[in-house]
Amino acid sequence: MKPPMRQTAIKHNYTRNAYGDFIRSTEEEMPCHFRYIVDQVSDTNNEQTQSDAQAWFEPDSGIEKKDILEIDGEFFRVERLIKGRRLRDTEVQFIKTELQRYGVIS
């Protein structure tokens, strides 16, 4: 069963200026289901970090690890992606993301 997509996430694509600062270049709105859920996340180097929230997206949303998202006025970075599938089925039903708070992008 897919979670209902009631919120809107804004995916920020960014570039760097001559000083190395991040600057928003494009924005893309996409429906999501968002919750503040704190969890421990292991990365590929087996380092533990804490995620501050989780969000679920449609399988064709184009969300990727390290994307910057704005949800309810707060910025988050995607730390981990999990593709949700039914048992013995290869079709992706939804994408679950674990998010970490991120600084504001100008």
N, CA, C and O atoms as a Tinker XYZ file with bonds, in Angstrom:
   424  protein
     1  N      0.836000   -1.180000    0.000000    73     2
     2  CA     0.000000    0.000000    0.000000    64     1     3
     3  C      0.884000    1.248000    0.000000    63     2     4     5
     4  O      1.789000    1.381000    0.824000    81     3
     5  N      0.614000    2.143000   -0.919000    73     3     6
     6  CA     1.390000    3.374000   -1.014000    64     5     7
     7  C      0.927000    4.374000    0.038000    63     6     8     9
     8  O     -0.268000    4.481000    0.312000    81     7
     9  N      1.881000    5.114000    0.634000    73     7    10
    10  CA     1.446000    6.172000    1.549000    64     9    11
    11  C      0.828000    7.319000    0.754000    63    10    12    13
    12  O      1.254000    7.584000   -0.371000    81    11
    13  N     -0.170000    8.004000    1.318000    73    11    14
    14  CA    -0.764000    9.135000    0.594000    64    13    15
    15  C      0.235000   10.289000    0.507000    63    14    16    17
    16  O      0.926000   10.595000    1.478000    81    15
    17  N      0.305000   10.919000   -0.651000    73    15    18
    18  CA     1.251000   12.015000   -0.879000    64    17    19
    19  C      0.531000   13.341000   -0.641000    63    18    20    21
    20  O     -0.060000   13.903000   -1.563000    81    19
    21  N      0.579000   13.839000    0.596000    73    19    22
    22  CA    -0.191000   15.026000    0.976000    64    21    23
    23  C      0.629000   16.309000    1.045000    63    22    24    25
    24  O      0.057000   17.397000    0.982000    81    23
    25  N      1.941000   16.216000    1.172000    73    23    26
    26  CA     2.776000   17.406000    1.243000    64    25    27
    27  C      3.470000   17.640000   -0.092000    63    26    28    29
    28  O      3.386000   16.825000   -1.011000    81    27
    29  N      4.150000   18.763000   -0.172000    73    27    30
    30  CA     4.914000   19.100000   -1.365000    64    29    31
    31  C      6.361000   19.338000   -0.970000    63    30    32    33
    32  O      6.646000   20.088000   -0.036000    81    31
    33  N      7.260000   18.702000   -1.681000    73    31    34
    34  CA     8.700000   18.930000   -1.492000    64    33    35
    35  C      9.210000   19.699000   -2.700000    63    34    36    37
    36  O      8.804000   19.446000   -3.834000    81    35
    37  N     10.099000   20.634000   -2.441000    73    35    38
    38  CA    10.734000   21.386000   -3.525000    64    37    39
    39  C     12.169000   20.904000   -3.631000    63    38    40    41
    40  O     12.963000   21.076000   -2.706000    81    39
    41  N     12.495000   20.298000   -4.764000    73    39    42
    42  CA    13.860000   19.828000   -5.015000    64    41    43
    43  C     14.656000   20.993000   -5.602000    63    42    44    45
    44  O     14.301000   21.531000   -6.650000    81    43
    45  N     15.723000   21.371000   -4.924000    73    43    46
    46  CA    16.552000   22.486000   -5.369000    64    45    47
    47  C     17.775000   21.956000   -6.100000    63    46    48    49
    48  O     18.560000   21.186000   -5.546000    81    47
    49  N     17.926000   22.371000   -7.335000    73    47    50
    50  CA    19.147000   22.093000   -8.077000    64    49    51
    51  C     20.006000   23.340000   -7.924000    63    50    52    53
    52  O     19.491000   24.455000   -8.013000    81    51
    53  N     21.282000   23.177000   -7.699000    73    51    54
    54  CA    22.121000   24.314000   -7.385000    64    53    55
    55  C     23.427000   24.273000   -8.158000    63    54    56    57
    56  O     23.849000   23.233000   -8.664000    81    55
    57  N     24.040000   25.421000   -8.230000    73    55    58
    58  CA    25.369000   25.565000   -8.815000    64    57    59
    59  C     26.231000   26.309000   -7.810000    63    58    60    61
    60  O     25.741000   26.755000   -6.772000    81    59
    61  N     27.505000   26.442000   -8.116000    73    59    62
    62  CA    28.410000   27.204000   -7.246000    64    61    63
    63  C     28.853000   28.463000   -7.968000    63    62    64    65
    64  O     29.080000   28.454000   -9.178000    81    63
    65  N     28.974000   29.546000   -7.211000    73    63    66
    66  CA    29.466000   30.782000   -7.812000    64    65    67
    67  C     30.996000   30.810000   -7.758000    63    66    68    69
    68  O     31.617000   29.826000   -7.357000    81    67
    69  N     31.600000   31.916000   -8.154000    73    67    70
    70  CA    33.060000   32.034000   -8.211000    64    69    71
    71  C     33.708000   31.886000   -6.832000    63    70    72    73
    72  O     34.895000   31.575000   -6.738000    81    71
    73  N     32.936000   32.109000   -5.760000    73    71    74
    74  CA    33.473000   32.017000   -4.399000    64    73    75
    75  C     33.219000   30.651000   -3.758000    63    74    76    77
    76  O     33.612000   30.417000   -2.615000    81    75
    77  N     32.563000   29.754000   -4.491000    73    75    78
    78  CA    32.287000   28.418000   -3.980000    64    77    79
    79  C     30.982000   28.295000   -3.222000    63    78    80    81
    80  O     30.682000   27.232000   -2.679000    81    79
    81  N     30.194000   29.372000   -3.175000    73    79    82
    82  CA    28.907000   29.337000   -2.483000    64    81    83
    83  C     27.871000   28.636000   -3.354000    63    82    84    85
    84  O     27.899000   28.745000   -4.580000    81    83
    85  N     26.953000   27.910000   -2.703000    73    83    86
    86  CA    25.867000   27.259000   -3.424000    64    85    87
    87  C     24.788000   28.278000   -3.756000    63    86    88    89
    88  O     24.393000   29.073000   -2.903000    81    87
    89  N     24.312000   28.254000   -4.997000    73    87    90
    90  CA    23.255000   29.156000   -5.445000    64    89    91
    91  C     22.193000   28.321000   -6.157000    63    90    92    93
    92  O     22.504000   27.518000   -7.037000    81    91
    93  N     20.929000   28.525000   -5.761000    73    91    94
    94  CA    19.835000   27.789000   -6.394000    64    93    95
    95  C     19.736000   28.157000   -7.863000    63    94    96    97
    96  O     19.756000   29.336000   -8.219000    81    95
    97  N     19.629000   27.145000   -8.716000    73    95    98
    98  CA    19.480000   27.428000  -10.140000    64    97    99
    99  C     18.081000   27.075000  -10.629000    63    98   100   101
   100  O     17.473000   27.855000  -11.362000    81    99
   101  N     17.560000   25.919000  -10.238000    73    99   102
   102  CA    16.196000   25.529000  -10.625000    64   101   103
   103  C     15.505000   24.870000   -9.446000    63   102   104   105
   104  O     16.147000   24.382000   -8.516000    81   103
   105  N     14.197000   24.868000   -9.506000    73   103   106
   106  CA    13.384000   24.229000   -8.474000    64   105   107
   107  C     12.348000   23.334000   -9.146000    63   106   108   109
   108  O     11.849000   23.635000  -10.231000    81   107
   109  N     12.041000   22.238000   -8.479000    73   107   110
   110  CA    11.047000   21.301000   -9.007000    64   109   111
   111  C     10.166000   20.847000   -7.854000    63   110   112   113
   112  O     10.673000   20.326000   -6.860000    81   111
   113  N      8.855000   21.036000   -7.968000    73   111   114
   114  CA     7.925000   20.606000   -6.930000    64   113   115
   115  C      7.486000   19.175000   -7.190000    63   114   116   117
   116  O      7.251000   18.777000   -8.331000    81   115
   117  N      7.378000   18.400000   -6.097000    73   115   118
   118  CA     6.912000   17.019000   -6.217000    64   117   119
   119  C      6.126000   16.635000   -4.972000    63   118   120   121
   120  O      6.466000   17.061000   -3.869000    81   119
   121  N      5.075000   15.831000   -5.139000    73   119   122
   122  CA     4.297000   15.401000   -3.981000    64   121   123
   123  C      5.088000   14.408000   -3.137000    63   122   124   125
   124  O      5.879000   13.622000   -3.659000    81   123
   125  N      4.861000   14.455000   -1.818000    73   123   126
   126  CA     5.546000   13.521000   -0.918000    64   125   127
   127  C      4.693000   13.292000    0.327000    63   126   128   129
   128  O      3.683000   13.963000    0.540000    81   127
   129  N      5.109000   12.357000    1.121000    73   127   130
   130  CA     4.547000   12.102000    2.442000    64   129   131
   131  C      5.711000   12.304000    3.404000    63   130   132   133
   132  O      6.707000   11.587000    3.310000    81   131
   133  N      5.614000   13.254000    4.322000    73   131   134
   134  CA     6.735000   13.683000    5.155000    64   133   135
   135  C      6.415000   13.483000    6.628000    63   134   136   137
   136  O      5.299000   13.744000    7.077000    81   135
   137  N      7.419000   13.015000    7.377000    73   135   138
   138  CA     7.296000   12.843000    8.822000    64   137   139
   139  C      8.634000   13.141000    9.490000    63   138   140   141
   140  O      9.695000   12.798000    8.968000    81   139
   141  N      8.567000   13.793000   10.666000    73   139   142
   142  CA     9.761000   13.960000   11.493000    64   141   143
   143  C      9.974000   12.648000   12.255000    63   142   144   145
   144  O      9.299000   12.388000   13.251000    81   143
   145  N     10.898000   11.842000   11.791000    73   143   146
   146  CA    11.218000   10.566000   12.415000    64   145   147
   147  C     12.738000   10.495000   12.540000    63   146   148   149
   148  O     13.448000   10.494000   11.534000    81   147
   149  N     13.231000   10.434000   13.770000    73   147   150
   150  CA    14.672000   10.376000   14.003000    64   149   151
   151  C     15.111000    8.921000   13.941000    63   150   152   153
   152  O     14.468000    8.046000   14.522000    81   151
   153  N     16.221000    8.661000   13.225000    73   151   154
   154  CA    16.709000    7.295000   13.048000    64   153   155
   155  C     18.213000    7.323000   12.842000    63   154   156   157
   156  O     18.768000    8.357000   12.469000    81   155
   157  N     18.873000    6.210000   13.077000    73   155   158
   158  CA    20.301000    6.074000   12.820000    64   157   159
   159  C     20.503000    5.577000   11.398000    63   158   160   161
   160  O     19.826000    4.645000   10.964000    81   159
   161  N     21.439000    6.199000   10.663000    73   159   162
   162  CA    21.711000    5.846000    9.280000    64   161   163
   163  C     23.170000    5.428000    9.157000    63   162   164   165
   164  O     24.060000    6.125000    9.645000    81   163
   165  N     23.422000    4.286000    8.504000    73   163   166
   166  CA    24.789000    3.842000    8.222000    64   165   167
   167  C     25.096000    4.148000    6.770000    63   166   168   169
   168  O     24.289000    3.854000    5.889000    81   167
   169  N     26.268000    4.743000    6.510000    73   167   170
   170  CA    26.643000    4.998000    5.118000    64   169   171
   171  C     27.559000    3.891000    4.625000    63   170   172   173
   172  O     27.755000    2.893000    5.318000    81   171
   173  N     28.124000    4.058000    3.434000    73   171   174
   174  CA    28.933000    3.005000    2.825000    64   173   175
   175  C     30.230000    2.746000    3.583000    63   174   176   177
   176  O     30.812000    1.670000    3.448000    81   175
   177  N     30.692000    3.705000    4.374000    73   175   178
   178  CA    31.909000    3.517000    5.177000    64   177   179
   179  C     31.591000    3.013000    6.566000    63   178   180   181
   180  O     32.457000    3.013000    7.442000    81   179
   181  N     30.348000    2.578000    6.780000    73   179   182
   182  CA    29.884000    2.060000    8.058000    64   181   183
   183  C     29.939000    3.120000    9.155000    63   182   184   185
   184  O     30.096000    2.790000   10.330000    81   183
   185  N     29.811000    4.388000    8.778000    73   183   186
   186  CA    29.734000    5.467000    9.748000    64   185   187
   187  C     28.270000    5.728000   10.082000    63   186   188   189
   188  O     27.404000    5.697000    9.208000    81   187
   189  N     28.011000    5.981000   11.343000    73   187   190
   190  CA    26.649000    6.217000   11.799000    64   189   191
   191  C     26.355000    7.718000   11.833000    63   190   192   193
   192  O     27.146000    8.499000   12.363000    81   191
   193  N     25.229000    8.112000   11.273000    73   191   194
   194  CA    24.735000    9.473000   11.396000    64   193   195
   195  C     23.266000    9.402000   11.786000    63   194   196   197
   196  O     22.645000    8.342000   11.711000    81   195
   197  N     22.727000   10.513000   12.195000    73   195   198
   198  CA    21.335000   10.550000   12.602000    64   197   199
   199  C     20.505000   11.250000   11.543000    63   198   200   201
   200  O     20.850000   12.349000   11.109000    81   199
   201  N     19.421000   10.627000   11.126000    73   199   202
   202  CA    18.504000   11.304000   10.201000    64   201   203
   203  C     17.456000   12.031000   11.037000    63   202   204   205
   204  O     17.066000   11.564000   12.107000    81   203
   205  N     17.009000   13.176000   10.536000    73   203   206
   206  CA    16.059000   14.005000   11.267000    64   205   207
   207  C     14.621000   13.811000   10.818000    63   206   208   209
   208  O     13.691000   14.152000   11.549000    81   207
   209  N     14.429000   13.264000    9.617000    73   207   210
   210  CA    13.081000   13.107000    9.078000    64   209   211
   211  C     13.095000   12.045000    7.985000    63   210   212   213
   212  O     14.152000   11.604000    7.534000    81   211
   213  N     11.901000   11.648000    7.573000    73   211   214
   214  CA    11.748000   10.703000    6.476000    64   213   215
   215  C     10.665000   11.222000    5.540000    63   214   216   217
   216  O      9.709000   11.868000    5.970000    81   215
   217  N     10.829000   10.930000    4.259000    73   215   218
   218  CA     9.830000   11.319000    3.263000    64   217   219
   219  C      9.699000   10.199000    2.242000    63   218   220   221
   220  O     10.668000    9.508000    1.927000    81   219
   221  N      8.482000   10.033000    1.733000    73   219   222
   222  CA     8.190000    9.021000    0.736000    64   221   223
   223  C      7.785000    9.730000   -0.550000    63   222   224   225
   224  O      7.050000   10.717000   -0.520000    81   223
   225  N      8.272000    9.215000   -1.687000    73   223   226
   226  CA     8.022000    9.817000   -2.989000    64   225   227
   227  C      7.532000    8.770000   -3.976000    63   226   228   229
   228  O      7.682000    7.568000   -3.753000    81   227
   229  N      6.946000    9.238000   -5.067000    73   227   230
   230  CA     6.545000    8.360000   -6.160000    64   229   231
   231  C      7.814000    7.762000   -6.792000    63   230   232   233
   232  O      8.870000    8.394000   -6.749000    81   231
   233  N      7.729000    6.556000   -7.377000    73   231   234
   234  CA     8.925000    5.910000   -7.926000    64   233   235
   235  C      9.553000    6.650000   -9.103000    63   234   236   237
   236  O     10.740000    6.472000   -9.376000    81   235
   237  N      8.785000    7.470000   -9.798000    73   235   238
   238  CA     9.323000    8.199000  -10.952000    64   237   239
   239  C      9.676000    9.654000  -10.605000    63   238   240   241
   240  O      9.770000   10.495000  -11.500000    81   239
   241  N      9.869000    9.951000   -9.329000    73   239   242
   242  CA    10.115000   11.329000   -8.892000    64   241   243
   243  C     11.499000   11.853000   -9.279000    63   242   244   245
   244  O     11.688000   13.066000   -9.374000    81   243
   245  N     12.459000   10.971000   -9.501000    73   243   246
   246  CA    13.808000   11.408000   -9.859000    64   245   247
   247  C     14.643000   11.822000   -8.665000    63   246   248   249
   248  O     15.679000   12.464000   -8.831000    81   247
   249  N     14.216000   11.470000   -7.471000    73   247   250
   250  CA    14.951000   11.829000   -6.255000    64   249   251
   251  C     16.221000   10.998000   -6.178000    63   250   252   253
   252  O     16.205000    9.817000   -6.525000    81   251
   253  N     17.324000   11.596000   -5.729000    73   251   254
   254  CA    18.608000   10.903000   -5.627000    64   253   255
   255  C     19.294000   11.255000   -4.311000    63   254   256   257
   256  O     18.961000   12.247000   -3.663000    81   255
   257  N     20.247000   10.428000   -3.937000    73   255   258
   258  CA    21.020000   10.679000   -2.731000    64   257   259
   259  C     21.754000   12.012000   -2.872000    63   258   260   261
   260  O     22.258000   12.335000   -3.948000    81   259
   261  N     21.813000   12.773000   -1.801000    73   259   262
   262  CA    22.456000   14.089000   -1.690000    64   261   263
   263  C     21.657000   15.219000   -2.328000    63   262   264   265
   264  O     22.146000   16.346000   -2.402000    81   263
   265  N     20.429000   14.942000   -2.795000    73   263   266
   266  CA    19.569000   16.025000   -3.275000    64   265   267
   267  C     19.202000   16.929000   -2.105000    63   266   268   269
   268  O     19.123000   16.481000   -0.961000    81   267
   269  N     18.980000   18.208000   -2.402000    73   267   270
   270  CA    18.547000   19.174000   -1.402000    64   269   271
   271  C     17.056000   19.411000   -1.590000    63   270   272   273
   272  O     16.605000   19.769000   -2.678000    81   271
   273  N     16.291000   19.207000   -0.511000    73   271   274
   274  CA    14.840000   19.364000   -0.555000    64   273   275
   275  C     14.395000   20.420000    0.437000    63   274   276   277
   276  O     14.974000   20.562000    1.514000    81   275
   277  N     13.363000   21.159000    0.065000    73   275   278
   278  CA    12.727000   22.099000    0.987000    64   277   279
   279  C     11.333000   21.584000    1.260000    63   278   280   281
   280  O     10.526000   21.433000    0.343000    81   279
   281  N     11.045000   21.310000    2.540000    73   279   282
   282  CA     9.738000   20.805000    2.942000    64   281   283
   283  C      9.269000   21.638000    4.128000    63   282   284   285
   284  O      9.966000   21.736000    5.138000    81   283
   285  N      8.116000   22.223000    4.008000    73   283   286
   286  CA     7.548000   23.080000    5.058000    64   285   287
   287  C      8.528000   24.167000    5.512000    63   286   288   289
   288  O      8.613000   24.463000    6.704000    81   287
   289  N      9.267000   24.762000    4.571000    73   287   290
   290  CA    10.168000   25.866000    4.882000    64   289   291
   291  C     11.508000   25.460000    5.457000    63   290   292   293
   292  O     12.332000   26.327000    5.750000    81   291
   293  N     11.756000   24.161000    5.631000    73   291   294
   294  CA    13.048000   23.681000    6.143000    64   293   295
   295  C     13.792000   22.964000    5.023000    63   294   296   297
   296  O     13.181000   22.361000    4.141000    81   295
   297  N     15.118000   23.037000    5.071000    73   295   298
   298  CA    15.951000   22.380000    4.067000    64   297   299
   299  C     16.485000   21.064000    4.625000    63   298   300   301
   300  O     16.880000   20.979000    5.788000    81   299
   301  N     16.487000   20.034000    3.766000    73   299   302
   302  CA    16.990000   18.713000    4.126000    64   301   303
   303  C     17.848000   18.179000    2.992000    63   302   304   305
   304  O     17.650000   18.528000    1.828000    81   303
   305  N     18.807000   17.324000    3.348000    73   303   306
   306  CA    19.607000   16.621000    2.345000    64   305   307
   307  C     19.263000   15.138000    2.429000    63   306   308   309
   308  O     19.151000   14.581000    3.521000    81   307
   309  N     19.096000   14.505000    1.277000    73   307   310
   310  CA    18.767000   13.077000    1.225000    64   309   311
   311  C     20.022000   12.282000    1.589000    63   310   312   313
   312  O     21.036000   12.359000    0.896000    81   311
   313  N     19.945000   11.525000    2.673000    73   311   314
   314  CA    21.074000   10.723000    3.139000    64   313   315
   315  C     20.993000    9.278000    2.673000    63   314   316   317
   316  O     22.020000    8.621000    2.497000    81   315
   317  N     19.784000    8.783000    2.474000    73   315   318
   318  CA    19.620000    7.370000    2.116000    64   317   319
   319  C     18.320000    7.184000    1.346000    63   318   320   321
   320  O     17.311000    7.820000    1.652000    81   319
   321  N     18.350000    6.308000    0.346000    73   319   322
   322  CA    17.174000    5.954000   -0.446000    64   321   323
   323  C     16.854000    4.477000   -0.256000    63   322   324   325
   324  O     17.751000    3.635000   -0.236000    81   323
   325  N     15.586000    4.176000   -0.119000    73   323   326
   326  CA    15.136000    2.789000   -0.043000    64   325   327
   327  C     13.987000    2.641000   -1.026000    63   326   328   329
   328  O     12.988000    3.354000   -0.937000    81   327
   329  N     14.130000    1.717000   -1.961000    73   327   330
   330  CA    13.084000    1.484000   -2.958000    64   329   331
   331  C     12.118000    0.437000   -2.420000    63   330   332   333
   332  O     12.503000   -0.700000   -2.149000    81   331
   333  N     10.867000    0.833000   -2.269000    73   331   334
   334  CA     9.837000   -0.049000   -1.729000    64   333   335
   335  C      9.221000   -0.904000   -2.817000    63   334   336   337
   336  O      8.691000   -0.394000   -3.804000    81   335
   337  N      9.298000   -2.221000   -2.620000    73   335   338
   338  CA     8.716000   -3.171000   -3.579000    64   337   339
   339  C      7.821000   -4.151000   -2.829000    63   338   340   341
   340  O      7.975000   -4.371000   -1.628000    81   339
   341  N      6.890000   -4.730000   -3.568000    73   339   342
   342  CA     6.085000   -5.815000   -2.990000    64   341   343
   343  C      6.918000   -7.090000   -3.010000    63   342   344   345
   344  O      7.862000   -7.212000   -3.790000    81   343
   345  N      6.568000   -8.023000   -2.163000    73   343   346
   346  CA     7.269000   -9.299000   -2.077000    64   345   347
   347  C      7.226000  -10.013000   -3.421000    63   346   348   349
   348  O      6.153000  -10.165000   -4.006000    81   347
   349  N      8.373000  -10.448000   -3.914000    73   347   350
   350  CA     8.534000  -11.170000   -5.184000    64   349   351
   351  C      8.100000  -10.343000   -6.397000    63   350   352   353
   352  O      7.635000  -10.900000   -7.392000    81   351
   353  N      8.248000   -9.034000   -6.318000    73   351   354
   354  CA     7.889000   -8.156000   -7.429000    64   353   355
   355  C      9.054000   -7.199000   -7.661000    63   354   356   357
   356  O      9.640000   -6.697000   -6.702000    81   355
   357  N      9.394000   -6.942000   -8.913000    73   355   358
   358  CA    10.520000   -6.064000   -9.217000    64   357   359
   359  C     10.098000   -4.612000   -9.387000    63   358   360   361
   360  O     10.954000   -3.728000   -9.402000    81   359
   361  N      8.802000   -4.341000   -9.516000    73   359   362
   362  CA     8.327000   -2.973000   -9.718000    64   361   363
   363  C      8.422000   -2.172000   -8.416000    63   362   364   365
   364  O      7.963000   -2.619000   -7.365000    81   363
   365  N      9.025000   -0.984000   -8.503000    73   363   366
   366  CA     9.154000   -0.102000   -7.349000    64   365   367
   367  C      7.815000    0.584000   -7.105000    63   366   368   369
   368  O      7.257000    1.201000   -8.012000    81   367
   369  N      7.298000    0.477000   -5.876000    73   367   370
   370  CA     6.013000    1.070000   -5.509000    64   369   371
   371  C      6.164000    2.502000   -5.006000    63   370   372   373
   372  O      5.319000    3.354000   -5.278000    81   371
   373  N      7.260000    2.766000   -4.260000    73   371   374
   374  CA     7.532000    4.092000   -3.721000    64   373   375
   375  C      9.015000    4.170000   -3.355000    63   374   376   377
   376  O      9.708000    3.153000   -3.315000    81   375
   377  N      9.490000    5.381000   -3.091000    73   375   378
   378  CA    10.866000    5.585000   -2.641000    64   377   379
   379  C     10.819000    6.236000   -1.272000    63   378   380   381
   380  O     10.225000    7.300000   -1.101000    81   379
   381  N     11.446000    5.595000   -0.300000    73   379   382
   382  CA    11.538000    6.138000    1.052000    64   381   383
   383  C     12.907000    6.801000    1.188000    63   382   384   385
   384  O     13.920000    6.217000    0.802000    81   383
   385  N     12.943000    8.016000    1.733000    73   383   386
   386  CA    14.203000    8.719000    1.922000    64   385   387
   387  C     14.396000    9.031000    3.400000    63   386   388   389
   388  O     13.440000    9.314000    4.122000    81   387
   389  N     15.640000    8.974000    3.832000    73   387   390
   390  CA    15.999000    9.424000    5.174000    64   389   391
   391  C     16.720000   10.749000    4.994000    63   390   392   393
   392  O     17.663000   10.848000    4.209000    81   391
   393  N     16.273000   11.768000    5.724000    73   391   394
   394  CA    16.711000   13.134000    5.514000    64   393   395
   395  C     17.455000   13.694000    6.716000    63   394   396   397
   396  O     17.178000   13.334000    7.861000    81   395
   397  N     18.399000   14.575000    6.438000    73   395   398
   398  CA    19.131000   15.264000    7.487000    64   397   399
   399  C     18.975000   16.765000    7.259000    63   398   400   401
   400  O     19.043000   17.240000    6.125000    81   399
   401  N     18.766000   17.512000    8.351000    73   399   402
   402  CA    18.617000   18.973000    8.216000    64   401   403
   403  C     19.845000   19.555000    7.537000    63   402   404   405
   404  O     20.965000   19.072000    7.704000    81   403
   405  N     19.601000   20.609000    6.763000    73   403   406
   406  CA    20.652000   21.222000    5.964000    64   405   407
   407  C     20.533000   22.732000    6.091000    63   406   408   409
   408  O     19.437000   23.250000    6.305000    81   407
   409  N     21.639000   23.442000    5.962000    73   407   410
   410  CA    21.631000   24.902000    6.033000    64   409   411
   411  C     20.868000   25.520000    4.885000    63   410   412   413
   412  O     20.586000   24.858000    3.887000    81   411
   413  N     20.540000   26.776000    5.027000    73   411   414
   414  CA    19.776000   27.499000    4.013000    64   413   415
   415  C     20.650000   27.771000    2.794000    63   414   416   417
   416  O     21.833000   28.086000    2.922000    81   415
   417  N     20.051000   27.643000    1.608000    73   415   418
   418  CA    20.743000   27.928000    0.360000    64   417   419
   419  C     20.208000   29.246000   -0.158000    63   418   420   421
   420  O     18.997000   29.468000   -0.191000    81   419
   421  N     21.119000   30.124000   -0.564000    73   419   422
   422  CA    20.679000   31.456000   -1.049000    64   421   423
   423  C     20.207000   31.402000   -2.475000    63   422   424
   424  O     19.807000   32.425000   -3.031000    81   423
